[in-house]
Each structure stands twice: as structure tokens, then as C-alpha cells.
Amino acid sequence: MKTNRAWKVILKRELCSYFSSPVAYFVICLFLLASGLLVFSTFFISGRAELRNFFVLLPIVFSFFIPALTMRVFSEEKRSGSYETLLTLPVSVKDIVMGKYLAVFILSVAMLVPTILYVLTCCAFGNPDAGPIIGGYIGAVLLAAAFCSIGIFASAVTKNQIVAFFLAFSICIVLAFLDNFSILLPAVIVPFVKFISSASHFESIARGVIDTRDVIYFISMALGFSVMTIYVLDNAKKG
């Protein structure tokens, strides 16, 4: 297995594993049910054809569903012993992390694809502004990239899938809610809290304003947790 193609083989293997398992379909169906309730409750309660409620609560929804997708990435392989077998192949830890990360990221984006039906429904019953919708989906992809990286990091530090889920969920939900508690904090640290809050960056993009600082934030989160995952697995390999 050539090292420059190793991550592609792992990516293909992971995608086949996900889409041949009922777990992925179950999580996607639950996501669509939860997000559908957010969208159509606005239709029937407020009588407005818009996706604002969906995008406002998406960081919280992702905080639950993306850890559910990532919790088995390394934890299950470590528990079953297949991860040790993978390490015997001519493949680096970097390739393993890249392949597995891209697989779960693609699955997360695929989870968003059916929500295009919500957009079509809004267009059928109203005249929604295209800017926030396009920005909302761009933000959703960036948010998924960051949360997937957090999820695989959590899965790399434990052999227990449940522990991996709650660790990733805890990190994601704190980042999603952090901005809400800024009014209770001393003014001197509020800018820092807003900077590390994923919700504040996501909401900025979801308004249709694409700021490079918000994009850099999500890319940095994805890269940062991926590097930490490689570090954890490298240490475990040497140990």
C-alpha cells in the first residue's frame, strides 16, 4: 500500500463500513426527524416559511449527532483489536486519521443533503432570502468539519464508545452554548469567550456574512483536534 494512497484506501474502507451498517442510517434518520421538527414547527406555529430556527439550533443538534457518528471510529477498533492489525500495514498514523476523518466528514455532509427538501418547501410556501440559506449551509459544512475532528479525537483517547460519545458531546455542547453565558462573565474575558464559541462564528456565517475570521476559526479547530488525535495515537503506538 503506497503511503500517498493509504488514506484513500482507509477512506473507502470506512465509507463502505458506514453505509453497510444500519447505525449510520439510523443516526441520519433521527437527525432528519429532529431537524424537520425545528423547520416545520416554525411553519405551523409562527406561519413563516423560513429556515432560521433550523440554523440557529444546528450547533446544538450537531453536538449530539456528530459524536454519535464518530464515537466508534477508533474506540471500536481498539476494543476489538483491529486497530493493532491496521498498524501492522505500511500506513502511517497520519494516513489513518486523515482517511477516517474524511469518511465521517463526508457522512456528516451527506446527512445535510436531504435537508435541501426544507429549502424547496420554504420556496414553495414563501420567498425566503437566499443569502442566509447559502450562508447557513456553508456554516453547517464548516461546523461539521470542526465537530467531526472533535469526535475522532474523543474516540482516539478511549476504548469505550459511550465514553467517547459523552466526551465529544461535552466539548461540542460547551462550544455551542458558551456564547450564551458571555453576559454572566467579566467584560474583560467576553471577547475571548466569543472567539472560542463555535455558535457565534456559525451564526455570523448563517446570516449570510462570510468573514475569513470565522472560516479560519473552523479550519483551525478541525486541524487542531486532528493534530491532537495524531499525537494521542502516536504516543499510544510508541507505548
MOKAFEN-V37565 format. One record per helix or strand of 3 or more residues. SS is the DSSP state (A for helix, B for strand). FROM is the first residue (numbers start at 0). TO is the last residue. If there is no record, write none. Layout:
SS/FROM/TO  SS/FROM/TO
This chain:
A/2/18  A/21/44  A/51/69  A/74/79  A/81/86  A/92/112  A/115/124  A/129/155  A/160/183  A/186/195  A/197/205  A/211/237
